[in-house]
């Protein structure tokens, strides 16, 4: 298979255009955000997408909150330069640890995946399990969001540090991966959960493995589906929905383009053209609140 990629420091493939035609930015630490991208294709086929994978710094799940905020701010500053009209943080760790800090620093809407996932879960059941990265689990973002929506719901969560590296390394079908999943799911099954949230956008890639280990009565919640529904509502509210044919999706990474291509082919069904970009270090907010008043 032929793999192609570009090496560009500060590309601008999306020239100035009407706001409706500007791209939606989607970012994750790696291929996990492709689950959100797939939903954007299905639900909003006319939207142009700019996808960024911070592959040089994955996994995010073992990073400190300060690191996650800094990484997120750097990515958003770069996306601002690319003229996005909205950003989806297709990363539960970023959504849990950075969203509330950075969302008012930029002149475009920024949507996270925690709240849409929590809202969907409470509609499904009352005994809710969450599998997430260690950082997301430690933040208690899902239990807090769920309890705010429905105080009668019970929530249990498990941090799963091995899942993201296994998915990024294309080891999903190995026996070891199933044993790791069995270990992570055991305490949740023991609590007799009726609903399980994929608390990381990487985890839907493990769906066949997880489904084989879970009782059939347990409902699965993929926040990617529900955050894109929120995106559609936001676009309509702001009058930003694009009704013209979209531009080709633009894929960018901070690490090795070829590695991302190899990891993403399985989910995309083709080898994408991938650009390597160098993010600028950002230590302070680029858009102070007083400039947005």
C-alpha positions in Angstrom: 0.0 0.0 0.0 1.3 3.5 -0.8 1.5 5.9 2.0 1.9 9.6 1.4 2.3 12.5 3.7 3.4 16.1 3.7 5.7 17.9 6.1 4.4 21.4 6.7 5.1 23.7 9.6 2.3 26.2 9.3 0.0 25.2 6.4 -3.2 27.0 5.5 -5.1 24.8 3.1 -8.3 26.4 4.1 -8.2 29.9 2.6 -10.4 32.7 3.8 -14.1 32.0 3.0 -17.6 32.4 4.3 -17.9 31.4 8.0 -20.3 28.5 7.0 -17.7 27.0 4.8 -14.9 27.1 7.3 -13.9 23.7 8.7 -14.8 22.2 12.0 -11.6 21.3 14.0 -11.4 17.9 15.7 -8.5 16.9 17.9 -7.4 13.9 19.9 -4.1 12.4 21.1 -4.2 9.9 18.2 -6.7 7.8 16.2 -9.4 7.8 18.9 -11.0 11.0 17.5 -11.7 9.1 14.3 -14.8 7.8 16.1 -16.0 11.4 16.2 -14.9 12.0 12.7 -16.9 9.0 11.5 -20.0 10.4 13.2 -19.4 13.8 11.6 -19.4 12.2 8.2 -22.6 10.4 9.0 -24.5 13.2 10.7 -23.1 16.3 9.0 -21.8 15.2 5.6 -21.5 18.8 4.2 -19.0 19.9 6.8 -15.3 20.3 6.1 -13.1 18.8 8.8 -9.6 19.6 10.1 -8.4 16.6 12.1 -5.4 16.9 14.4 -3.8 14.0 16.3 -1.3 15.0 19.0 0.6 11.7 18.4 4.0 13.1 19.5 2.6 13.4 23.1 0.2 10.5 23.4 -1.2 8.9 25.6 -2.8 11.9 27.3 -4.3 9.6 30.0 -1.2 9.6 32.1 -0.4 13.3 31.8 -0.8 15.9 34.5 -3.7 18.4 34.4 -1.3 21.2 33.7 0.2 19.4 30.7 -3.2 18.7 29.3 -4.3 22.3 29.6 -1.0 23.4 27.9 -1.3 20.9 25.1 -5.0 21.8 24.5 -4.2 25.5 24.4 -1.4 25.0 21.9 -3.7 23.0 19.6 -6.5 25.5 19.8 -4.1 28.4 19.0 -3.0 26.5 15.9 -6.6 25.7 14.9 -7.4 29.4 15.2 -4.7 30.1 12.7 -6.4 27.5 10.4 -9.6 29.5 10.5 -11.9 26.9 12.1 -15.4 27.9 12.9 -15.8 25.4 15.8 -13.7 22.8 17.6 -14.7 19.4 19.0 -12.4 18.2 21.7 -12.6 14.5 20.7 -10.6 13.6 23.8 -12.2 12.8 27.1 -9.0 13.6 29.0 -8.9 17.0 27.5 -12.6 17.6 27.9 -12.4 16.6 31.6 -9.2 18.6 32.5 -9.0 21.5 30.1 -12.3 22.5 28.5 -13.6 24.8 31.3 -10.2 26.5 31.4 -9.7 27.2 27.7 -13.2 27.5 26.2 -13.5 31.3 26.8 -10.1 32.1 25.5 -11.0 31.6 21.8 -13.5 33.3 19.5 -15.2 30.0 18.4 -17.4 27.4 20.1 -15.5 24.5 21.8 -17.4 21.3 22.5 -16.3 18.5 24.7 -17.5 14.9 25.0 -18.2 14.5 28.7 -21.6 16.2 29.0 -23.1 14.6 25.9 -22.0 11.2 27.0 -23.4 11.7 30.5 -26.7 12.9 29.2 -27.0 9.9 27.0 -26.1 7.5 29.8 -28.8 8.6 32.2 -31.4 8.1 29.6 -30.2 4.5 29.3 -29.9 3.3 32.9 -29.4 4.0 36.6 -26.3 1.8 37.3 -23.6 3.3 35.1 -20.1 2.1 34.5 -17.3 4.2 33.0 -14.1 3.0 31.4 -11.7 5.9 30.9 -8.1 6.9 30.9 -6.5 7.3 34.4 -6.5 11.1 34.1 -10.2 11.2 33.1 -11.1 8.8 35.9 -9.1 10.8 38.5 -10.9 14.0 37.4 -14.3 12.4 38.4 -15.8 14.4 35.4 -18.3 11.7 34.4 -19.6 10.9 38.0 -20.0 14.7 38.6 -21.8 15.3 35.3 -24.1 12.3 35.8 -25.0 13.2 39.3 -25.8 16.7 38.3 -28.2 15.4 35.7 -29.7 12.6 37.8 -28.8 12.4 41.5 -30.4 9.0 41.8 -28.0 7.4 39.3 -25.1 5.3 40.6 -21.7 5.5 38.9 -18.6 3.3 39.0 -15.5 4.0 36.9 -12.3 2.2 36.1 -9.1 3.7 34.8 -7.7 1.8 31.8 -4.1 2.8 31.2 -3.3 0.0 28.7 -6.2 0.5 26.2 -4.9 3.5 24.3 -1.4 2.1 23.6 -2.9 -1.2 22.5 -5.3 0.5 20.1 -2.6 2.9 18.7 -0.3 -0.1 18.1 -3.1 -2.1 16.3 -3.1 -4.9 18.9 -6.9 -5.0 19.3 -7.3 -8.6 18.2 -4.5 -10.1 20.3 -5.5 -12.4 23.2 -3.6 -10.1 25.6 -5.9 -7.3 24.8 -8.9 -9.4 25.7 -7.4 -10.4 29.0 -6.7 -6.7 29.8 -10.3 -5.8 28.9 -11.6 -8.7 31.1 -9.6 -7.4 34.1 -10.9 -3.8 33.6 -14.5 -4.8 33.2 -14.6 -7.3 36.1 -15.3 -4.8 38.9 -18.0 -3.1 36.8 -19.8 -6.3 36.0 -19.6 -7.2 39.7 -21.5 -4.0 40.5 -24.3 -5.2 38.1 -24.1 -2.1 35.9 -26.8 -1.7 33.2 -25.0 0.9 31.1 -21.3 1.3 30.1 -19.8 4.6 28.8 -16.9 4.6 26.5 -15.0 7.3 28.5 -12.3 7.7 25.8 -12.9 8.1 22.1 -10.4 5.3 21.4 -12.5 2.7 23.1 -15.3 2.2 20.5 -12.5 0.6 18.5 -12.5 -2.1 21.1 -16.3 -2.6 20.8 -16.2 -6.3 19.5 -13.8 -7.2 22.3 -15.8 -5.5 25.0 -19.2 -6.7 23.8 -17.9 -10.3 23.9 -17.1 -9.9 27.6 -20.1 -8.0 28.7 -23.6 -9.4 29.6 -25.9 -8.7 26.6 -28.2 -6.7 28.9 -25.6 -3.9 29.4 -26.2 -0.9 27.1 -23.1 0.8 25.5 -22.9 4.6 25.2 -20.5 6.1 22.7 -20.2 9.9 23.5 -19.0 10.5 19.9 -22.5 10.0 18.6 -24.0 12.4 21.0 -21.3 15.2 20.8 -21.9 15.4 17.0 -25.6 15.8 17.7 -24.6 18.7 19.9 -22.4 20.1 17.2 -25.4 20.0 14.8 -27.5 21.9 17.2 -24.8 24.5 17.8 -24.2 25.0 14.1 -27.9 25.6 13.6 -28.1 28.0 16.5 -25.2 30.1 15.2 -26.2 29.9 11.5 -22.9 28.1 10.7 -24.2 24.9 9.0 -22.6 24.4 5.6 -24.9 23.5 2.8 -22.3 23.4 0.0 -20.1 20.4 -0.8 -17.3 20.0 1.8 -13.6 20.2 1.3 -11.6 17.0 1.7 -10.8 16.2 5.3 -7.4 17.5 6.3 -5.3 15.3 8.6 -2.5 16.7 10.7 -0.3 15.2 13.4 2.5 16.3 15.7 4.3 13.0 15.5 5.1 10.6 12.7 2.7 10.9 9.8 3.3 7.3 8.5 2.5 5.8 11.9 -0.8 7.6 12.0 -1.6 6.5 8.5 -0.9 2.9 9.3 -3.1 3.1 12.5 -5.9 5.0 10.8 -6.3 2.9 7.6 -8.3 0.3 9.5 -10.9 2.8 10.6 -11.0 5.0 7.6 -10.8 2.4 4.9 -8.1 4.3 3.0 -4.7 5.7 3.5 -5.1 9.4 4.2 -2.7 12.2 3.3 -1.3 13.3 6.6 0.7 16.5 7.4 3.2 16.9 10.1 2.9 20.2 12.0 5.0 21.8 14.7 2.9 23.4 17.4 4.2 26.7 18.9 4.6 26.7 22.7 1.9 28.8 24.4 2.3 29.6 28.0 -0.4 32.2 28.4 -4.0 32.6 27.0 -4.0 34.1 23.5 -7.5 35.6 23.9 -7.9 37.2 27.4 -11.5 37.5 28.5 -11.4 41.3 28.3 -10.7 41.1 24.6 -13.9 39.0 24.0 -16.2 41.3 26.0 
